[in-house]
Amino acid sequence: MAADLAQVHLRPRRSWDVAPASLIQERFYRELMAAHRLPSAPEIARRMLAAVNREDTNVQPLTDLISRDQALAARLLQLANSAFFAVRARVTSIPHAVTLLGYERVRDVALGLSVWGALGGSSQTERRHRRALWQHSTMVAAAAEKLVDAAGGDGPSAFAAGLLHDVGKLVLGLRLGESYWALLDEAFEYGQTAATVETDAFGCHHATVGGWFLQIWQLPPDLVDPVALHHEPLAPEFGFDIPAAVAVADRLVEATDARSGVAHADVLAEVRGFAPGLLQGDSWRDLHAGIVHEQRAIANLFA
């Protein structure tokens, strides 16, 4: 895979900030995003968001925050000890995780895990879909990080954005319940994409919903933009930035046969046309095989 693709930008990307584009979409937005019907950001997420917005690098408050939430701390340690991060020494505490992984990575991954934790449900159908979404999201996160690393960019930021890229599906499932999960099952049965059936039903898809939700929670554009834009056409004028990397990773993971690691030829052609030199020969199949192995260790983190 070629390097320095992330450094090639013809012009900077403007932060995503899309208001409802039609009366149907506006009505859906008001109903879906009613503040009293959505979970508020947990205290730990709010305080981590304050640290993100201040670019705070004071380690102790962060470690204290995470350590107070036993479920979050356990998930973070399990993730830190997985093959995703290839840490040679076993991570035994949150301060140890910060030392080995770095402050910003721990902060951003903990934030991603806290968002996932806040959007949980209890039905058997939701748990099934949630498990599949987690497995897909971790695959996309790992792929985005590795692709961005190879292109000379900020891999850890791509990983955090990848964890959250399908958060709109969690929001839709939380608010619409069984009818939404049935919609996804029907889409799968008929070979349609979730984004297509969502747009037909609601006037927008889960990427837009995820962008709306993360803006309500006041997450920074570095996390909002990749979530909101991951189903948009790949735009060469912005270079291989984090939104592009998450979009590419999502396309590749979705288009790859889980057993053989072979991606659909049209998707590979699209990616290679967008970022020449990024994927050469069997590099994607090799990368995918490594990610599948890594993902098994944390498959049930949000079972």
Secondary structure, 3 states (H helix, E strand, C coil): CCCCHHHCCCCCCCCCCCCCCCHHHHHHHHHHCCHHHCCCCCHHHHHHHHHHHHCCCCHHHHHHHHHHCHHHHHHHHHHHCCCCCCCCCCCCCHHHHHHHHCHHHHHHHHHHHHHHHHCCCCCHHHHHHHHHHHHHHHHHHHHHHHHHHHCCCCHHHHHHHHHHCCHHHHHHHHHHCHHHHHHHHHHHHCCCCHHHHHHHHHCCCHHHHHHHHHHHCCCCHHHHHHHHHCCCCCCHHHCCCHHHHHHHHHHHHHCECCCCCCECHHHHHHHHHHCCCCCCCCHHHHHHHHHHHHHHHHCCCCC
